[in-house]
């Protein structure tokens, strides 16, 4: 049987789209294709503007083919810390509204950091153990932060491999999801670089304003901890889908 390590490694495949809806339609075909190959697919799901259209397309597909989603498993890629899970700006609220409810993902098929966990480091260890036990992630859905982050793996002199408590940059705290919150999160919790890089397939969706500089740097193909997304050049199966209007 072919393992991820034995696969031929291909460079990141980059495709440009005229707008975000075309990008989302293409991304949804990719996810559906993976789901047809493996019904108990484990997806890691980012929140925010970039994957929103993709989730809407999956919801539309669900109307015609609910059986396809019966075994789908969802891992919340990251979460804001120190806020209640019920906060309208939490990653949980987002995924609940856009993925879990529309695709009828039952709680036993959902793996997620608790934003209000009393011991966040312990919570990250719990999720890491779950990933080690039930992973690797089959299809990792990522967005690109304005500062080049993926998940809450923020630019720094070193990056963390495991799930960890993340110190959030000012740019990240400026995210529109935070604007909707009743209180500002004091930290983040995220799947680390190892969980992302061990994913069998990665979809990097790039849309939204203020990302020109991060896109430009990413295309230089220089690997730097100051641009966590640049590590995706070292993975063998990344589809980078870019909405041209964000360049
Ligand atoms: C959020 C996440 C972040 C976002 C990134 C881009 O769960 O993982 O890394 O993907 O900040 O956010 P948008 O798509 O809103 O521009």
py3Dmol code that shows the C-alpha trace and the ligand (Angstrom):
import py3Dmol

protein = """\
ATOM      1  CA  UNK A   1       0.000   0.000   0.000  1.00  0.00           C
ATOM      2  CA  UNK A   2       1.285   3.459  -0.854  1.00  0.00           C
ATOM      3  CA  UNK A   3       1.956   5.682   2.166  1.00  0.00           C
ATOM      4  CA  UNK A   4       2.082   9.446   2.156  1.00  0.00           C
ATOM      5  CA  UNK A   5       5.897   9.312   2.412  1.00  0.00           C
ATOM      6  CA  UNK A   6       6.233   7.090  -0.640  1.00  0.00           C
ATOM      7  CA  UNK A   7       4.119   9.322  -2.867  1.00  0.00           C
ATOM      8  CA  UNK A   8       5.849  11.260  -5.600  1.00  0.00           C
ATOM      9  CA  UNK A   9       6.196  14.769  -4.279  1.00  0.00           C
ATOM     10  CA  UNK A  10       4.853  17.478  -6.541  1.00  0.00           C
ATOM     11  CA  UNK A  11       5.391  21.204  -6.180  1.00  0.00           C
ATOM     12  CA  UNK A  12       2.489  23.281  -4.933  1.00  0.00           C
ATOM     13  CA  UNK A  13      -0.020  23.584  -7.766  1.00  0.00           C
ATOM     14  CA  UNK A  14      -1.226  27.154  -8.198  1.00  0.00           C
ATOM     15  CA  UNK A  15      -4.461  28.030  -9.986  1.00  0.00           C
ATOM     16  CA  UNK A  16      -5.860  31.537 -10.416  1.00  0.00           C
ATOM     17  CA  UNK A  17      -9.593  32.311 -10.619  1.00  0.00           C
ATOM     18  CA  UNK A  18     -11.431  35.434 -11.757  1.00  0.00           C
ATOM     19  CA  UNK A  19     -13.353  35.640  -8.502  1.00  0.00           C
ATOM     20  CA  UNK A  20     -13.918  33.894  -5.198  1.00  0.00           C
ATOM     21  CA  UNK A  21     -17.062  32.055  -6.310  1.00  0.00           C
ATOM     22  CA  UNK A  22     -15.174  30.355  -9.157  1.00  0.00           C
ATOM     23  CA  UNK A  23     -12.416  29.486  -6.682  1.00  0.00           C
ATOM     24  CA  UNK A  24     -14.948  28.045  -4.224  1.00  0.00           C
ATOM     25  CA  UNK A  25     -16.691  25.986  -6.915  1.00  0.00           C
ATOM     26  CA  UNK A  26     -13.365  24.427  -7.900  1.00  0.00           C
ATOM     27  CA  UNK A  27     -12.421  23.789  -4.264  1.00  0.00           C
ATOM     28  CA  UNK A  28     -15.743  22.079  -3.608  1.00  0.00           C
ATOM     29  CA  UNK A  29     -15.165  19.714  -6.557  1.00  0.00           C
ATOM     30  CA  UNK A  30     -11.820  18.780  -4.994  1.00  0.00           C
ATOM     31  CA  UNK A  31     -13.316  18.090  -1.567  1.00  0.00           C
ATOM     32  CA  UNK A  32     -16.199  16.109  -3.079  1.00  0.00           C
ATOM     33  CA  UNK A  33     -13.719  14.091  -5.094  1.00  0.00           C
ATOM     34  CA  UNK A  34     -11.824  13.200  -1.899  1.00  0.00           C
ATOM     35  CA  UNK A  35     -15.083  12.345  -0.154  1.00  0.00           C
ATOM     36  CA  UNK A  36     -16.108  10.000  -2.968  1.00  0.00           C
ATOM     37  CA  UNK A  37     -12.788   8.174  -2.577  1.00  0.00           C
ATOM     38  CA  UNK A  38     -13.073   7.962   1.227  1.00  0.00           C
ATOM     39  CA  UNK A  39     -16.384   8.492   3.001  1.00  0.00           C
ATOM     40  CA  UNK A  40     -14.907   8.793   6.500  1.00  0.00           C
ATOM     41  CA  UNK A  41     -12.645  11.593   5.279  1.00  0.00           C
ATOM     42  CA  UNK A  42     -11.090  13.721   8.031  1.00  0.00           C
ATOM     43  CA  UNK A  43     -11.076  17.366   6.988  1.00  0.00           C
ATOM     44  CA  UNK A  44      -9.374  20.099   8.991  1.00  0.00           C
ATOM     45  CA  UNK A  45     -11.541  23.163   8.559  1.00  0.00           C
ATOM     46  CA  UNK A  46     -10.333  26.751   8.738  1.00  0.00           C
ATOM     47  CA  UNK A  47     -12.863  29.498   9.418  1.00  0.00           C
ATOM     48  CA  UNK A  48     -13.024  33.041   8.031  1.00  0.00           C
ATOM     49  CA  UNK A  49     -13.849  34.485   4.648  1.00  0.00           C
ATOM     50  CA  UNK A  50     -11.676  32.278   2.436  1.00  0.00           C
ATOM     51  CA  UNK A  51     -13.450  28.903   2.810  1.00  0.00           C
ATOM     52  CA  UNK A  52     -16.950  30.344   3.212  1.00  0.00           C
ATOM     53  CA  UNK A  53     -17.950  29.858  -0.442  1.00  0.00           C
ATOM     54  CA  UNK A  54     -16.593  26.305  -0.394  1.00  0.00           C
ATOM     55  CA  UNK A  55     -18.735  25.453   2.651  1.00  0.00           C
ATOM     56  CA  UNK A  56     -21.799  26.945   0.918  1.00  0.00           C
ATOM     57  CA  UNK A  57     -21.156  24.745  -2.131  1.00  0.00           C
ATOM     58  CA  UNK A  58     -20.837  21.655   0.063  1.00  0.00           C
ATOM     59  CA  UNK A  59     -24.135  22.545   1.716  1.00  0.00           C
ATOM     60  CA  UNK A  60     -25.784  22.729  -1.734  1.00  0.00           C
ATOM     61  CA  UNK A  61     -24.350  19.319  -2.622  1.00  0.00           C
ATOM     62  CA  UNK A  62     -25.712  17.900   0.642  1.00  0.00           C
ATOM     63  CA  UNK A  63     -29.269  18.635  -0.550  1.00  0.00           C
ATOM     64  CA  UNK A  64     -28.820  16.192  -3.447  1.00  0.00           C
ATOM     65  CA  UNK A  65     -26.559  13.636  -1.857  1.00  0.00           C
ATOM     66  CA  UNK A  66     -26.798  13.511   1.951  1.00  0.00           C
ATOM     67  CA  UNK A  67     -25.430   9.946   2.087  1.00  0.00           C
ATOM     68  CA  UNK A  68     -22.098  11.193   0.790  1.00  0.00           C
ATOM     69  CA  UNK A  69     -21.598  13.173   4.013  1.00  0.00           C
ATOM     70  CA  UNK A  70     -22.762  10.506   6.458  1.00  0.00           C
ATOM     71  CA  UNK A  71     -19.279   9.595   7.660  1.00  0.00           C
ATOM     72  CA  UNK A  72     -17.406  12.854   7.081  1.00  0.00           C
ATOM     73  CA  UNK A  73     -15.243  13.831  10.081  1.00  0.00           C
ATOM     74  CA  UNK A  74     -14.368  17.444  10.871  1.00  0.00           C
ATOM     75  CA  UNK A  75     -11.436  18.793  12.854  1.00  0.00           C
ATOM     76  CA  UNK A  76     -11.631  22.455  13.824  1.00  0.00           C
ATOM     77  CA  UNK A  77      -8.267  23.789  12.657  1.00  0.00           C
ATOM     78  CA  UNK A  78      -8.015  26.460  15.324  1.00  0.00           C
ATOM     79  CA  UNK A  79      -9.930  28.460  17.905  1.00  0.00           C
ATOM     80  CA  UNK A  80      -9.726  31.753  19.736  1.00  0.00           C
ATOM     81  CA  UNK A  81      -8.911  31.293  23.417  1.00  0.00           C
ATOM     82  CA  UNK A  82     -10.472  32.794  26.509  1.00  0.00           C
ATOM     83  CA  UNK A  83     -13.896  33.384  24.967  1.00  0.00           C
ATOM     84  CA  UNK A  84     -17.039  31.279  25.408  1.00  0.00           C
ATOM     85  CA  UNK A  85     -17.685  28.684  22.702  1.00  0.00           C
ATOM     86  CA  UNK A  86     -21.093  30.310  22.207  1.00  0.00           C
ATOM     87  CA  UNK A  87     -19.540  33.656  21.264  1.00  0.00           C
ATOM     88  CA  UNK A  88     -20.803  34.543  17.760  1.00  0.00           C
ATOM     89  CA  UNK A  89     -17.188  35.157  16.684  1.00  0.00           C
ATOM     90  CA  UNK A  90     -15.826  31.816  17.876  1.00  0.00           C
ATOM     91  CA  UNK A  91     -14.555  29.367  15.283  1.00  0.00           C
ATOM     92  CA  UNK A  92     -17.022  26.913  16.800  1.00  0.00           C
ATOM     93  CA  UNK A  93     -20.013  29.178  16.094  1.00  0.00           C
ATOM     94  CA  UNK A  94     -18.770  29.671  12.542  1.00  0.00           C
ATOM     95  CA  UNK A  95     -18.283  25.959  11.856  1.00  0.00           C
ATOM     96  CA  UNK A  96     -21.516  25.048  13.577  1.00  0.00           C
ATOM     97  CA  UNK A  97     -23.455  27.392  11.315  1.00  0.00           C
ATOM     98  CA  UNK A  98     -21.591  26.765   8.051  1.00  0.00           C
ATOM     99  CA  UNK A  99     -20.428  23.153   8.262  1.00  0.00           C
ATOM    100  CA  UNK A 100     -21.706  21.059  11.177  1.00  0.00           C
ATOM    101  CA  UNK A 101     -25.424  21.878  10.964  1.00  0.00           C
ATOM    102  CA  UNK A 102     -25.721  22.066   7.156  1.00  0.00           C
ATOM    103  CA  UNK A 103     -23.786  18.820   6.625  1.00  0.00           C
ATOM    104  CA  UNK A 104     -25.322  17.102   9.675  1.00  0.00           C
ATOM    105  CA  UNK A 105     -21.959  16.272  11.236  1.00  0.00           C
ATOM    106  CA  UNK A 106     -22.739  14.520  14.531  1.00  0.00           C
ATOM    107  CA  UNK A 107     -20.695  15.347  17.653  1.00  0.00           C
ATOM    108  CA  UNK A 108     -18.832  12.016  17.503  1.00  0.00           C
ATOM    109  CA  UNK A 109     -17.482  13.073  14.087  1.00  0.00           C
ATOM    110  CA  UNK A 110     -16.338  16.507  15.261  1.00  0.00           C
ATOM    111  CA  UNK A 111     -13.026  17.148  16.966  1.00  0.00           C
ATOM    112  CA  UNK A 112     -12.503  20.609  18.402  1.00  0.00           C
ATOM    113  CA  UNK A 113     -10.511  22.743  20.807  1.00  0.00           C
ATOM    114  CA  UNK A 114     -12.657  24.113  23.637  1.00  0.00           C
ATOM    115  CA  UNK A 115     -12.172  27.889  23.580  1.00  0.00           C
ATOM    116  CA  UNK A 116     -12.893  28.103  27.305  1.00  0.00           C
ATOM    117  CA  UNK A 117     -10.831  25.102  28.440  1.00  0.00           C
ATOM    118  CA  UNK A 118      -9.485  25.735  31.988  1.00  0.00           C
ATOM    119  CA  UNK A 119      -6.014  24.526  30.922  1.00  0.00           C
ATOM    120  CA  UNK A 120      -5.455  25.537  27.265  1.00  0.00           C
ATOM    121  CA  UNK A 121      -2.059  23.760  27.009  1.00  0.00           C
ATOM    122  CA  UNK A 122      -3.676  20.551  28.224  1.00  0.00           C
ATOM    123  CA  UNK A 123      -6.523  21.087  25.741  1.00  0.00           C
ATOM    124  CA  UNK A 124      -3.959  21.346  22.925  1.00  0.00           C
ATOM    125  CA  UNK A 125      -2.313  18.107  24.127  1.00  0.00           C
ATOM    126  CA  UNK A 126      -5.738  16.430  24.065  1.00  0.00           C
ATOM    127  CA  UNK A 127      -6.382  17.438  20.461  1.00  0.00           C
ATOM    128  CA  UNK A 128      -2.852  16.455  19.420  1.00  0.00           C
ATOM    129  CA  UNK A 129      -3.380  12.984  20.928  1.00  0.00           C
ATOM    130  CA  UNK A 130      -6.668  12.664  19.067  1.00  0.00           C
ATOM    131  CA  UNK A 131      -4.989  13.607  15.783  1.00  0.00           C
ATOM    132  CA  UNK A 132      -2.157  11.145  16.469  1.00  0.00           C
ATOM    133  CA  UNK A 133      -4.758   8.492  17.184  1.00  0.00           C
ATOM    134  CA  UNK A 134      -7.327   9.124  14.430  1.00  0.00           C
ATOM    135  CA  UNK A 135      -5.300  11.092  11.852  1.00  0.00           C
ATOM    136  CA  UNK A 136      -3.564  12.048   9.769  1.00  0.00           C
ATOM    137  CA  UNK A 137      -5.823  14.733   8.348  1.00  0.00           C
ATOM    138  CA  UNK A 138      -6.977  13.676   4.887  1.00  0.00           C
ATOM    139  CA  UNK A 139      -7.816  17.098   3.521  1.00  0.00           C
ATOM    140  CA  UNK A 140      -6.632  20.255   5.244  1.00  0.00           C
ATOM    141  CA  UNK A 141      -8.547  23.384   4.267  1.00  0.00           C
ATOM    142  CA  UNK A 142      -6.487  26.493   4.925  1.00  0.00           C
ATOM    143  CA  UNK A 143      -6.795  30.219   4.409  1.00  0.00           C
ATOM    144  CA  UNK A 144      -3.830  32.587   4.213  1.00  0.00           C
ATOM    145  CA  UNK A 145      -3.492  35.224   6.923  1.00  0.00           C
ATOM    146  CA  UNK A 146      -2.465  38.746   5.909  1.00  0.00           C
ATOM    147  CA  UNK A 147       0.803  38.076   7.758  1.00  0.00           C
ATOM    148  CA  UNK A 148       1.311  34.682   6.080  1.00  0.00           C
ATOM    149  CA  UNK A 149      -0.034  32.578   8.940  1.00  0.00           C
ATOM    150  CA  UNK A 150      -1.822  29.270   8.427  1.00  0.00           C
ATOM    151  CA  UNK A 151      -4.171  28.212  11.194  1.00  0.00           C
ATOM    152  CA  UNK A 152      -2.808  30.250  14.083  1.00  0.00           C
ATOM    153  CA  UNK A 153       0.780  29.324  13.259  1.00  0.00           C
ATOM    154  CA  UNK A 154       2.006  32.876  13.424  1.00  0.00           C
ATOM    155  CA  UNK A 155       5.238  34.293  11.954  1.00  0.00           C
ATOM    156  CA  UNK A 156       8.017  33.834  14.535  1.00  0.00           C
ATOM    157  CA  UNK A 157      11.649  32.792  14.856  1.00  0.00           C
ATOM    158  CA  UNK A 158      10.497  29.207  15.469  1.00  0.00           C
ATOM    159  CA  UNK A 159       7.304  27.347  14.594  1.00  0.00           C
ATOM    160  CA  UNK A 160       5.625  24.706  16.762  1.00  0.00           C
ATOM    161  CA  UNK A 161       5.061  21.242  15.369  1.00  0.00           C
ATOM    162  CA  UNK A 162       2.272  20.087  17.700  1.00  0.00           C
ATOM    163  CA  UNK A 163      -1.070  21.624  18.590  1.00  0.00           C
ATOM    164  CA  UNK A 164      -0.288  24.579  20.787  1.00  0.00           C
ATOM    165  CA  UNK A 165      -1.397  27.746  22.486  1.00  0.00           C
ATOM    166  CA  UNK A 166      -0.564  30.572  20.095  1.00  0.00           C
ATOM    167  CA  UNK A 167       0.369  34.138  20.895  1.00  0.00           C
ATOM    168  CA  UNK A 168      -1.723  36.098  18.417  1.00  0.00           C
ATOM    169  CA  UNK A 169      -0.238  38.937  16.407  1.00  0.00           C
ATOM    170  CA  UNK A 170      -1.914  42.327  16.272  1.00  0.00           C
ATOM    171  CA  UNK A 171      -2.837  41.638  12.615  1.00  0.00           C
ATOM    172  CA  UNK A 172      -4.565  38.409  13.563  1.00  0.00           C
ATOM    173  CA  UNK A 173      -6.512  40.028  16.394  1.00  0.00           C
ATOM    174  CA  UNK A 174      -7.706  42.519  13.798  1.00  0.00           C
ATOM    175  CA  UNK A 175      -9.539  39.692  11.953  1.00  0.00           C
ATOM    176  CA  UNK A 176     -13.229  40.427  11.139  1.00  0.00           C
ATOM    177  CA  UNK A 177     -14.325  37.452  13.274  1.00  0.00           C
ATOM    178  CA  UNK A 178     -12.860  39.201  16.328  1.00  0.00           C
ATOM    179  CA  UNK A 179     -14.788  42.385  15.534  1.00  0.00           C
ATOM    180  CA  UNK A 180     -17.970  40.373  16.090  1.00  0.00           C
ATOM    181  CA  UNK A 181     -16.918  39.180  19.546  1.00  0.00           C
ATOM    182  CA  UNK A 182     -18.101  40.386  22.903  1.00  0.00           C
ATOM    183  CA  UNK A 183     -14.517  40.232  24.242  1.00  0.00           C
ATOM    184  CA  UNK A 184     -11.087  40.123  22.614  1.00  0.00           C
ATOM    185  CA  UNK A 185      -9.430  36.699  22.660  1.00  0.00           C
ATOM    186  CA  UNK A 186      -6.208  36.591  24.653  1.00  0.00           C
ATOM    187  CA  UNK A 187      -4.611  33.730  22.707  1.00  0.00           C
ATOM    188  CA  UNK A 188      -5.331  31.105  20.082  1.00  0.00           C
ATOM    189  CA  UNK A 189      -5.214  27.309  19.963  1.00  0.00           C
ATOM    190  CA  UNK A 190      -4.183  25.681  16.739  1.00  0.00           C
ATOM    191  CA  UNK A 191      -3.146  22.548  14.934  1.00  0.00           C
ATOM    192  CA  UNK A 192       0.621  22.905  14.574  1.00  0.00           C
ATOM    193  CA  UNK A 193       2.845  22.669  11.524  1.00  0.00           C
ATOM    194  CA  UNK A 194       3.232  18.893  11.881  1.00  0.00           C
ATOM    195  CA  UNK A 195      -0.507  18.220  11.741  1.00  0.00           C
ATOM    196  CA  UNK A 196      -0.800  20.462   8.690  1.00  0.00           C
ATOM    197  CA  UNK A 197       2.267  19.083   6.902  1.00  0.00           C
ATOM    198  CA  UNK A 198       1.259  15.463   7.573  1.00  0.00           C
ATOM    199  CA  UNK A 199      -2.140  16.060   5.940  1.00  0.00           C
ATOM    200  CA  UNK A 200      -2.527  13.910   2.862  1.00  0.00           C
ATOM    201  CA  UNK A 201      -3.879  16.780   0.802  1.00  0.00           C
ATOM    202  CA  UNK A 202      -3.914  20.521   1.448  1.00  0.00           C
ATOM    203  CA  UNK A 203      -6.171  23.152  -0.098  1.00  0.00           C
ATOM    204  CA  UNK A 204      -4.880  26.663   0.416  1.00  0.00           C
ATOM    205  CA  UNK A 205      -7.640  29.115  -0.464  1.00  0.00           C
ATOM    206  CA  UNK A 206      -6.589  32.701  -0.996  1.00  0.00           C
ATOM    207  CA  UNK A 207      -9.151  35.446  -1.245  1.00  0.00           C
ATOM    208  CA  UNK A 208      -9.804  38.708   0.575  1.00  0.00           C
ATOM    209  CA  UNK A 209      -8.139  42.078   0.873  1.00  0.00           C
ATOM    210  CA  UNK A 210      -4.761  42.981   2.349  1.00  0.00           C
ATOM    211  CA  UNK A 211      -2.998  39.795   1.243  1.00  0.00           C
ATOM    212  CA  UNK A 212      -0.960  41.091  -1.711  1.00  0.00           C
ATOM    213  CA  UNK A 213       2.298  41.196   0.222  1.00  0.00           C
ATOM    214  CA  UNK A 214       1.837  37.701   1.726  1.00  0.00           C
ATOM    215  CA  UNK A 215       0.969  36.270  -1.719  1.00  0.00           C
ATOM    216  CA  UNK A 216       3.992  37.955  -3.282  1.00  0.00           C
ATOM    217  CA  UNK A 217       6.313  36.563  -0.606  1.00  0.00           C
ATOM    218  CA  UNK A 218       4.774  33.096  -0.890  1.00  0.00           C
ATOM    219  CA  UNK A 219       5.453  33.052  -4.625  1.00  0.00           C
ATOM    220  CA  UNK A 220       9.161  33.693  -3.972  1.00  0.00           C
ATOM    221  CA  UNK A 221       9.345  30.068  -2.760  1.00  0.00           C
ATOM    222  CA  UNK A 222      11.692  30.963   0.081  1.00  0.00           C
ATOM    223  CA  UNK A 223      10.976  28.908   3.187  1.00  0.00           C
ATOM    224  CA  UNK A 224      10.839  31.048   6.286  1.00  0.00           C
ATOM    225  CA  UNK A 225       9.328  30.755   9.757  1.00  0.00           C
ATOM    226  CA  UNK A 226       8.400  34.419   9.228  1.00  0.00           C
ATOM    227  CA  UNK A 227       5.966  33.212   6.548  1.00  0.00           C
ATOM    228  CA  UNK A 228       4.508  29.952   7.871  1.00  0.00           C
ATOM    229  CA  UNK A 229       2.596  29.326   4.608  1.00  0.00           C
ATOM    230  CA  UNK A 230       5.949  29.046   2.800  1.00  0.00           C
ATOM    231  CA  UNK A 231       6.439  25.594   4.385  1.00  0.00           C
ATOM    232  CA  UNK A 232       3.668  24.363   2.099  1.00  0.00           C
ATOM    233  CA  UNK A 233       6.279  24.354  -0.688  1.00  0.00           C
ATOM    234  CA  UNK A 234       7.747  21.317   1.089  1.00  0.00           C
ATOM    235  CA  UNK A 235       4.513  19.294   0.932  1.00  0.00           C
ATOM    236  CA  UNK A 236       3.814  16.978  -1.968  1.00  0.00           C
ATOM    237  CA  UNK A 237       0.122  17.639  -2.540  1.00  0.00           C
ATOM    238  CA  UNK A 238      -0.953  21.253  -2.124  1.00  0.00           C
ATOM    239  CA  UNK A 239      -3.553  22.932  -4.305  1.00  0.00           C
ATOM    240  CA  UNK A 240      -3.206  26.675  -3.922  1.00  0.00           C
ATOM    241  CA  UNK A 241      -6.341  28.347  -5.293  1.00  0.00           C
ATOM    242  CA  UNK A 242      -6.107  32.096  -5.678  1.00  0.00           C
ATOM    243  CA  UNK A 243      -8.847  34.624  -6.330  1.00  0.00           C
ATOM    244  CA  UNK A 244      -7.100  37.066  -8.726  1.00  0.00           C
ATOM    245  CA  UNK A 245      -8.844  40.026  -7.149  1.00  0.00           C
ATOM    246  CA  UNK A 246      -6.842  39.468  -3.959  1.00  0.00           C
ATOM    247  CA  UNK A 247      -3.472  39.800  -5.738  1.00  0.00           C
TER     248      UNK A 247
END
"""
ligand_1 = """\
16
LIG
C -9.068 30.705 10.803
C -7.727 30.431 10.276
C -6.928 31.555 9.762
C -7.567 32.140 8.499
C -6.751 33.309 7.946
C -7.419 33.935 6.736
O -9.690 29.522 11.264
O -7.267 29.314 10.292
O -5.622 31.128 9.474
O -7.686 31.136 7.538
O -6.573 34.279 8.915
O -8.649 34.469 7.137
P -9.702 34.979 6.042
O -10.033 33.806 5.201
O -10.884 35.442 6.831
O -9.035 36.046 5.279
"""
view = py3Dmol.view(width=600, height=400)
view.addModel(protein, "pdb")
view.setStyle({"model": 0}, {"cartoon": {"style": "trace"}})
view.addModel(ligand_1, "xyz")
view.setStyle({"model": 1}, {"stick": {}})
view.zoomTo()
view.show()
